[in-house]
């Protein structure tokens, strides 16, 4: 054919600057778009061959990316469907006319065609001009009797098209890299991008070659033998999520996890394989990692794909917040992306997909719990933050999770919510008929309070996670006649108030006389001194902290909206004086004021020490004073 010239069918002369500056958020996307198009070309040919419309030999479908630093070019080649001059005119020169879209519509009754095609936009090819000063296309159609064609454009609306000598089926896209984009002529840069965006595309992608050693009969490297040179295929065209769960073993899922996160050396706890074809298409594999109690920002995030093309690892709009603590892959052609595939568009499907994934996760957890409770309990420390987060943030997840949520007590025993209520209701129901669930957020520091509770026949839960202040609030609102109390929030007989207080050995007058002496040995701005008639076996002095105020402060620290006021308040404690303890009786009877103050200070410091509140100079002075007393 004679050389033709023409003008690209656009609405404005400035389409290329628009593409370069505004359409794509990152210039590196060009490689994803062009390689995806090349894979499409191969998938189309595969579909036509299956339908009997391709008479040529299909062969091994392949996409190859090559760099020529001297010529300053990047070439993306495929041996797929190819294009005629007419098809280039139609699909390349009319921006926003999507060949993939037309192909799917033509074969819409063939399920394979719909699932095989990646692209749904006609602008992907023009992302090339973000990095290229000039682009050439060399293409040979699979159709018999057609001529190879060459197309060229320098980034203006003008182009040329003529015959060429290409003999092999398929298309070569040659990018003449612009001076401001020479970074893309580095092998490492391109390999990194191919690994990021194209790691799981469904057609083999070649980037250079690799050498492999030859091994002798004993399995040792044969140093004399020449190394075998083979194609370097950078992708896995059949990742785990594209297969049926029945065809995969646990080892396969673990291998896939390592493929996704090569720098994460911990095994996942378990996985969920998603496979949905109605009312939307969704596949994927989600993994439960070991979660840290600090709820640190997840570095290995869920990855979102569309027909095996990487889109993003910011999936907050696809899954609820609590599920972003998981890892793995979600793939759906039905996820509505903007034209550059850079972010999600608002769509009803997104909400449906999110709800379905939540249900699948909850169902899987319940299945594991029922199938092997002991194994589920063994993993509880690693997954309870995730489950609590889900219960707090998603009502539907909460409804399912109450069946498998576990309380753990300080004896490391596990109970469902229902089992635990049954266990403690006889002993821990107060005189108002409320079941009081005692808990500790630090069993080591609060050991003395836990020991006192156990002496009364009570049980204490371990609730030491970052979300537990919020979680106990939720439990109190959901469970009937149940309240939670941290074991150090008050004296045990006040936490579970069953009867009238026992009489005090100190009169009110004696208490009022002793109170200012004790107030003088602790900071007034931090401690409130109060007398209570406790058992003689209880501590002479103990530190408590108001449950409501402390919980509000904890929730404020964790981002409990509207609670900033509590977060600004100073730490306040109660110094509770046991008016029935012999030491307090002795203190009251002392005549020497200095000795009385010294004893009060020693007893108060012991109480502070038990709560980890005695530090610095005060701790040093306490140790010296204690030695003096012993000596």
PyMOL commands that set and color helices and strands:
alter all, ss='L'
color gray80, all
select helices_A, chain A and resi 15-23+29-50+85-91+99-106+111-116+125-130+179-185+187-198+240-242+245-247+250-260+321-325+348-371+373-378+380-393+395-401+417-428+447-455+468-478+492-495+508-519+547-557+564-567+582-589+593-610+616-630
alter helices_A, ss='H'
color red, helices_A
select strands_A, chain A and resi 4-7+62-68+73-78+132-140+149-153+158-163+170-177+204-212+228-233+270-276+282-288+302-306+309-312+327-331+406-408+414-416+435-440+460-462+482-486+527-532+541-544+573-578
alter strands_A, ss='S'
color yellow, strands_A
deselect
rebuild
show_as cartoon
